[in-house]
């Protein structure tokens, strides 16, 4: 069994896009566990989905990634567990590639993270290979204990760093392509600057390393051509809202 786990909060457009990217996967997950602690409310028609609504406490940290993922733990009964965040683009072969590599290693992740800031029309590739971003981390159930321990502090959202440090030597971090080309090419893009609740990870703010992509050449290179327009439309809507206010 394959389980996809997604924590979300007030990112309606992003989570709907993620649902679209999951629907077009060449290998479908058996279950999609979504934990939502936002006020907007989301509805899914995907038959494999567990939608868990978590009510936030009055003294919670603003970013509650740990608390949301803890809520999903009872449902993580699959052999292969993939963390897919709501503001990421996943190519149609992403799950297939992750599942295949999980047959060879108890944990797999993608290094050299690709980030695209939609508001700034800017792109950046991070050179890190010591750990994978949580949004590109997958593991077999045998490592669930290490994953739980990486969430010991509910105020610490850098779960990915702790998890990969704990399993060092047992996981595989690989670098995917820089061009979309089916299974041989780019499998994801971290889409920053999406509407809704802001993230705190690397790339959500303007970084000096970003390269401007006003022509969208880089975005069109990284993402499947027929999927690019979904982000172009969101970017145009954001500019319209900004000009109105």
C-alpha positions in Angstrom: 0.0 0.0 0.0 1.0 3.6 -0.7 -0.1 6.5 1.5 0.3 10.1 0.7 0.2 12.5 3.7 -0.6 16.2 3.4 -0.9 18.8 6.2 -2.7 21.9 5.2 -4.1 25.2 6.4 -6.0 27.9 4.5 -4.5 27.1 1.1 -7.6 26.3 -0.8 -6.1 26.9 -4.3 -2.9 25.0 -3.5 -4.6 21.9 -2.1 -7.0 21.8 -5.0 -4.1 21.9 -7.4 -2.4 19.1 -5.4 -5.5 17.0 -5.8 -5.2 17.5 -9.5 -1.5 16.5 -9.6 -2.3 13.4 -7.6 -5.2 12.4 -9.8 -2.9 12.4 -12.9 -0.3 10.1 -11.2 0.7 7.0 -13.2 0.7 5.1 -9.9 -2.2 6.1 -7.6 -1.9 6.1 -3.8 -4.1 3.8 -1.9 -5.0 6.5 0.6 -4.5 10.2 0.8 -4.4 11.5 4.4 -5.2 15.3 4.6 -5.0 17.0 7.9 -6.6 20.5 7.8 -6.4 22.9 10.7 -7.6 26.0 8.8 -10.8 28.0 8.9 -11.6 28.0 5.2 -12.8 24.4 5.0 -12.0 22.1 2.1 -14.0 19.4 0.3 -12.6 16.5 -1.7 -14.3 14.0 -4.0 -11.2 11.7 -4.2 -12.4 8.3 -3.0 -9.1 7.4 -1.4 -9.0 10.4 0.9 -9.1 10.6 4.7 -9.9 14.3 5.5 -9.1 15.0 9.1 -10.3 18.3 10.5 -8.1 19.4 13.5 -9.3 22.3 15.7 -6.4 24.5 16.7 -5.8 25.2 20.3 -5.5 28.7 21.8 -1.8 28.4 22.7 -0.6 26.7 19.6 2.4 28.0 17.6 1.4 29.8 14.4 2.9 27.0 12.3 1.5 23.6 13.4 3.2 21.2 11.1 4.1 18.7 13.9 0.7 18.7 15.4 -1.0 18.1 12.0 1.3 15.2 11.1 0.9 13.7 14.6 -2.9 13.7 13.9 -2.2 11.7 10.7 -0.2 9.0 12.4 -3.0 6.5 13.2 -3.8 6.4 9.5 -0.2 5.8 8.3 -0.7 2.1 7.9 0.7 1.7 4.4 3.9 0.0 3.5 5.2 3.2 1.7 4.5 6.7 3.1 5.0 9.8 1.0 4.8 13.3 2.4 3.3 15.6 -0.2 2.9 19.2 0.8 0.1 21.4 -0.6 2.2 24.0 -2.3 4.3 21.6 -4.4 4.1 20.6 -8.0 4.4 16.8 -8.6 5.0 15.4 -12.1 2.7 12.5 -13.1 5.5 10.0 -12.5 6.4 11.3 -9.0 4.7 8.6 -7.0 5.8 5.8 -9.4 9.5 7.0 -9.1 9.3 7.3 -5.3 7.6 3.9 -4.8 10.2 2.2 -7.1 13.1 3.6 -5.2 11.5 2.6 -1.9 11.8 -1.0 -3.0 15.6 -0.4 -2.9 15.9 1.8 0.2 13.9 2.3 3.4 13.8 6.1 2.8 14.2 8.2 -0.3 14.2 11.9 -1.0 15.3 14.4 -3.6 18.2 16.7 -3.0 19.1 19.9 -4.8 15.6 21.2 -4.2 14.1 23.3 -7.0 12.1 26.4 -5.8 9.9 28.7 -7.8 8.5 31.9 -6.2 5.3 32.6 -8.1 4.9 36.1 -6.8 8.4 37.1 -7.7 8.7 35.0 -10.9 12.0 33.8 -9.7 13.7 30.4 -9.6 16.4 28.8 -7.5 18.1 25.4 -7.1 19.4 24.6 -3.6 22.6 22.7 -3.5 21.8 20.6 -0.4 22.2 16.8 -0.4 22.5 16.2 3.3 18.7 15.9 3.7 15.6 16.2 1.5 12.8 18.6 2.0 9.9 17.1 3.9 7.7 17.6 0.7 10.1 15.3 -1.2 10.6 12.7 1.6 9.2 9.2 1.5 9.9 6.2 3.7 8.8 2.7 4.4 6.8 2.0 7.5 9.8 0.4 9.3 11.1 4.0 9.8 7.8 5.3 11.4 9.5 5.4 14.8 12.3 7.7 13.6 9.6 9.9 11.9 7.6 10.2 15.2 10.7 11.1 17.2 11.6 13.8 14.7 8.3 15.5 15.8 9.1 15.5 19.5 9.1 19.3 19.8 5.7 20.7 18.4 7.3 24.1 18.0 10.1 22.8 15.7 8.9 22.5 12.1 12.2 21.3 10.7 11.2 17.7 10.8 13.0 16.8 7.6 16.4 17.7 9.0 15.9 15.7 12.2 14.5 12.7 10.3 17.3 12.5 7.8 19.9 13.0 10.5 18.4 10.1 12.5 18.5 7.7 9.6 21.8 8.7 8.1 23.3 5.9 6.1 19.9 4.1 5.6 18.3 6.5 3.2 18.9 7.5 -0.4 18.8 11.1 -1.6 18.8 11.5 -5.3 18.8 14.4 -7.7 16.1 14.5 -10.4 16.4 16.2 -13.8 16.2 19.9 -14.5 13.8 19.5 -17.4 10.4 17.8 -17.5 10.8 14.7 -19.5 8.6 12.0 -18.1 10.2 9.6 -15.6 13.7 10.7 -16.7 13.2 14.3 -15.9 12.1 16.8 -13.2 9.6 15.2 -10.8 8.6 18.2 -8.7 8.9 21.9 -8.1 8.5 23.6 -4.7 6.0 26.4 -5.6 6.5 29.3 -3.2 4.4 32.4 -3.0 1.1 30.6 -3.5 -2.1 32.3 -2.1 -3.1 31.5 1.4 -1.3 30.8 4.7 2.4 31.6 4.3 5.0 29.0 4.8 8.3 29.3 6.7 10.7 27.1 4.9 13.5 28.1 2.6 12.3 29.9 -0.4 9.1 31.5 0.8 10.7 34.9 1.0 12.8 36.8 -1.5 16.3 35.3 -1.6 19.4 36.8 -3.2 20.1 33.5 -4.9 16.9 33.6 -6.9 17.1 34.2 -10.7 14.4 36.3 -12.2 12.2 34.4 -14.7 10.0 37.1 -16.1 9.5 35.1 -19.4 8.6 31.9 -17.4 11.3 30.1 -19.4 12.5 28.2 -16.3 9.0 27.3 -15.1 8.1 25.9 -18.5 11.3 23.9 -18.4 10.6 22.4 -15.0 6.9 21.6 -15.3 4.9 19.5 -17.7 3.8 22.0 -20.5 0.0 21.4 -20.0 0.3 22.0 -16.3 2.1 25.3 -16.4 -1.0 27.4 -17.2 -2.5 26.5 -13.8 0.3 28.5 -12.1 0.2 31.3 -14.7 -3.4 31.8 -14.0 -2.9 32.0 -10.2 0.0 34.4 -10.7 -2.2 36.7 -12.8 -5.0 36.5 -10.2 -2.6 37.6 -7.5 -1.4 40.6 -9.6 -5.0 41.6 -10.1 -5.8 41.4 -6.4 -2.7 43.4 -5.6 -3.7 46.1 -8.1 -7.2 46.3 -6.7 -5.9 46.8 -3.1 
